[in-house]
Amino acid sequence: MSDISASQTPTRARDWITVLARYREPSTARSIFELCVSMIPFVALWVAACWVAQYSYLGAFVISALNGGFLVRLFCIQHDCGHGSFLGNRTASDWIGRILGVVTLTPYDVWRRTHSIHHSHAGDLGRRGIGDVMTLTIEEYHQRSAWGRFLYRAYRHPLVLFGIGPAYLFFLEYRLPIGLMGQRKYWFSAMATNAGIVAILSIIVWFGGWQALFLVFLPSTLVAASVGVWLFYVQHQFEDTQWDSAPDWQVHEAALHGSSHYDLPPILRWFTANIGIHHVHHLYARIPFYRLTEVVRDHSELATHARMSLMESFKCASLDLWDEKSRKLVSFAAARRLAA
């Protein structure tokens, strides 16, 4: 497909929908292949780490930590299942997602619902709180008590956001249907996932002993959790992101301008299943992850829009507050200078 001409380039975010609809059809053979080349090495490395643990704790730990990359990829496939983009058959997609949810410690139906809320309200200042990273405006921050400001600063500290936070999220918070506590369907999803996790951990301990739990299961899971949260963070928490309040907030504009194009090196792009092409994903979530590269290949405007390299992304960790006047995400230090 050739790149659209300048006269055909959509001027509004919503105009891209018709263009992107051409990429929505998944290939069953390609999807199964992508699942196999992710799941088989993941299981093989777990087995290898269990064997190596008999001779070298450090070797087992290193193998397991590296295996976190395959776990990230499995989560990204589960993510596609949640959007119905992995297979043409939605029922099959959902069951693959539920099985992967046991491996990723994520109750699939609960996560799918909260992630749907995220897609429906990303960038909406009036609908924050479910499926996103807590973000305050400068005014909201200064309206908090000293204790409230301290808690927010602690929450936004990189050690908490990308270290303690991911562990808490995947090991504790996901064990209950937080945000959907009153609905039986989501309780069943959480409890069934918990039962599956207990079964897998029992098998690991049975064959590898407790050392396998600490040297094989934990490293890969903690690495994947931290990388996953980092990816989600930089996809929306960058300087020129977009937040608005109703009636100015528009879902397609927020999708395009409030999501980044995290242009990673090829090997990292493979392990993260192209999730860095996040502005396209938010505009049209039904596009399979392996077709997102076709979109940026065919449409140069989208390839360069909100592009962020790996090195450029690290400065996002210092951004903390939304400045409604400059319409930028700024650091605490920048917010102090603005106040002065």
N, C-alpha and C positions, 0 to 999 in steps of 0.2 A: 504494500500500500504506500503510495507516495505521500509526501508531506502536503498538508492542505495549503493552498495558496493564501496570500495575505488577505485577499478579498473574502476568503471563506473562513478565516480564523475567527472563532467565536469571541465576541467582545464581552459577554457576560458568562459567569461561571455556569449557570444553568444551561447555556447553549452547548456546553461540552457533552451533555448527557446523550444527545443523539449520536454524536461522534463516537463516544466511548461504548455505546451499546453494541457496536460491531465486534467488540472483543470479549463479550460476556460468555460465549459458549465454551465450556470446558471439554477437554478430550479425556475420555475415560481411560484409555491406554496410557496417556501421559500422566494422569493423576495417580494411577496405580503404580507406575514406574517411580514417580517422585516419592510416594509413600514407602516403597520398598527400599530405595536407596537412602532413605532416612532411618527407617526402623531397623533394618538388618544390621547396619554398622553400629547403631546404638546398642542393640542387644549384644552383639559380638564384643564390643568394647567393655560392656559391663561384665561379661563372662571372663574376658581376658584380665580385667582388673581384679576380679575375685581370685583368679589363679595366681597372678603376680603377687597378691597380698600375702601369699604363703612364704614368699622369699624377700619381698621388699615393700614395706609400708609406703615409702616415698614413691616408688614406681606405681603402685596401685592408685595412690592419690593423684598423681600427675595424669595417668590415663583417664581417670574418672573426671577430673577437672576439664580436660580437653573434650571429653564426651558431652560436656555441657553444651557444646556447639550443636550436636545432633539433637539434643533435647530442645534447644531453642527452635530448631527447624520443625520438629514434631509439633511444638506449640503453634507455630505459624500455619501448619497444615490444619490443625484443629481450628484455628482462627478462620481459615477459608471454609471449613465445614460449617461453622457457625453462620457464615454469610450465604450458605447454599451455593458457593461458587466452586467447590472442589469436584463434585460429581453432578451430572444432570439429574440423578435420582436423589431427591432431598432426604428420603428415609435412610438410604444407604449412607449419605453424608453425615446425618445425625448420629448414626450408630458408630461410624468411624470416629467421629468427634467425641462421643461418650467413652469409647475405649481409650483413646489418646488422653482424655481427661484424667483417667486413673494414673497414667504415666507422668503427666504434667502436674498432678495434684490439684486439678482444676475441675470443679463440678460443672460439666458442660452446659446444661440447661440454665443454670444460674448465671454462668458467665455470659452465655449467648444473650440473655435478656439484658443484663447490665451493660454489655458492650453495645447492644442495639440502642440503649438510652444514650450512651456516649456518642454514637454516630448521629443520633437525632438532635442532640443539643450541644455538640462541641462548639466552643466559642461563645456560648450564650451565658452572659453574666448572671442572668436570672434563673438558670437551671443547672447550677454547679452542684457537685456532691456525689454523683453516682458514676463510676467508671472513668474518673479523671483524676488528675493530680491537683490537690487543693491549691488554688491560686487566689490571692487577695489583690484588690486594687490598693494603691497607695493610701487612698482615703479610708478604706476599710481597715487597713493595718493600723493607721494612726488613731482610729476610733476604738481600738481594742485597749484593754487594760495592760499594764506593764507585764503581768503574768501571761495574758493572751498573746502579746507580741513575742514574749520569750518562747512560748510553745510553738508559735508559727515559725520563728527562726530556727528552732530545733528541728521541726518537721522538714524544713527546706535545706537543712545541712546535708551535704553530699553523703556523709557517713550514714545518716539515717535514711535518706531517699534511696540510696543504691546499695546499702549494706544491711542494716537492721530492718528497714522497711520491707524489702522483698522477702526476707526470711519470715517475717511476721505475716505478710500477705499470703504466701503459699502454704505455710505450715499451720497457721492458726486461723486467720480470717476466712479463708476458703473452706474451712471445715463446717461452717454454718452459712445459710443463705442470707448473708447480710444485705439489707435493703429490700428483701423479699420474704421476710420472716413469716408473714401471714398466709402464705400460699403453699398448699400441700405439695403441688408439683415440684416446687423448688426444694422443699425439705427432702423429698424422695431423691432428687438429683444429688444433693449434698451427701445424704446418708449412704446412698448406693456407691458413690465415688469413694467415700471414706472406707466402706467395706472392701472395695476393690484394692485400695491402697494397703489396708491391713493384710490382705491376702498376698499381695506382691512382696511386702516387707517380710512376711512370715517365710515365704519361699527363699528370699535372699538370706535370711538368718539361718534357715534350716540347712542350706547348702554351703554357705560361706561363713557362718558364724557371725557374732556381733561385730567383728572387725570389718566384715563386708558392708554392714550398715553404715559404719562411720567412715570407711575408706573408699567405698564405691558409690553408695546411694547418695550420701550427703554432699560430697564435693560436686558431682554433676548437677544435682538439683539446685544447690546454692549458686553456682556459677550461672546456670541458665536463668534463675530467678532474677539475679542482679542485671544480667545482660538484657533480659526481657523488659525490666522496668526502665533501664536506661534507654532502650529503643523507643518505648512508649513516651518517655519524657521528651526526648529531642524531637519527636515527631510533632509536638504541639507547643513545647516550651522553648521557643527561640525568639530572638529580639523582635523580628518583624511579624510575629504571629498576629492573629486578629481575634479580638473579643468585642462584643457589642451587647447592648441591652435591647429588648423589644421596644419599639417596632423596627429598629434599625437592623437587628440580627436577621440574617437570611441563611438558610441551611446550606445552599450551594456556594455562596460567597465564603461562608465560614469554612467549608470543606476545602476549597481551593486555596484560600489565603491564610487559613489557620492551621494548615498542615504543611510540613516540610517535605522536600525531596532530599532525603539523606543518601547522598551519592557515595556509597561505600566501595572499597576495592572489590574486585570480582569474587574472591574467595569468601569474604564476609557477606557479600550480597547473596551468595549461594546459601550459606548457613542461615541467613535471616530471611530466606525465601522472598526476596525483593520487597519486604515490608517497608523499606526505606522510601519507596516510590509512593509515599503515603498520601500526597495530595490527590493523586489519581485514584487511589483506593477509596478515599473518602468521597470523592465525586461519584464513583461508581463501584460500590463494594462487591458487585456480582462478578467482577473480572477475576479469573483465576490468577494466582500469584505468578505463575510462569508465563502469563501473557502481559503482565505489566510492562515488561521490557519492550514488547512490541509497541506499546503506546508511546513511550518516550522516544523510541526509534523513529516512529512515523510522524511525530508531532513535536517539532523543535521548541515550540513555545512552552510546552509542558516539561520538556527535558531540562530547560534552564530555569523554570519558575521555582522560586524558593529553594534553590539548590544549596546544599550544605555539604562540605567535605568532612571526612573523619576528623581532621585536625581542627577545622572550624567549629565542630560540634562541641568540643570540650569547654568552650567559653559559655555554653548554655547552662552549665552547672552553677554558674554564679548569678543567674538571673532569677529574681524572686517575686517581683511585684509588677502588676499591670498599671502603667501610667496612662490614664484616660486622656490626658491632654496631648502628650506626644504620640499616643497610640503605639507604645513600645513596651516590651517586657524589660524591666531594668533591675539592677542589683540593689541591695539595701543601701550600699554606699551612694549610688546614683540618686536614689530616692531622698537621702539626706541632703545631697547637694541641691536637688530640686526644691526641697522645702526651705533651704537657706536662701 
